[in-house]
Amino acid sequence: QSPIVTGTSVIAIKYSEGVVIAADNLASYGSLARFTNVKRLRTFAESTVIGFGGDVSDMQYLDRHLTSLAIDESYGSPAITAS
């Protein structure tokens, strides 16, 4: 099986004032620490933070999809249903 690029740690902690979320910025290719500046926390709609872990290509797909939905939402497009 071919190595894939993966990210690891994302943690979120809820406390009385809100939530703290953190992630490392390393992505590995197989067992090689290959990419050292991968941003795996994204803010959407000014009130939502998403932390991505696992396969980086899945993260990139979801990031593009959510960005597209946010753009559609900001321009008042018709309702879009997730499939």
Secondary structure, 3 states (H helix, E strand, C coil): CCCCEEECCEEEEEECCEEEEEECCCEEECCEEEECCCCCEEEECCCEEEECCEEHHHHHHHHHHHHHHHHHHHCCCCCCCCC
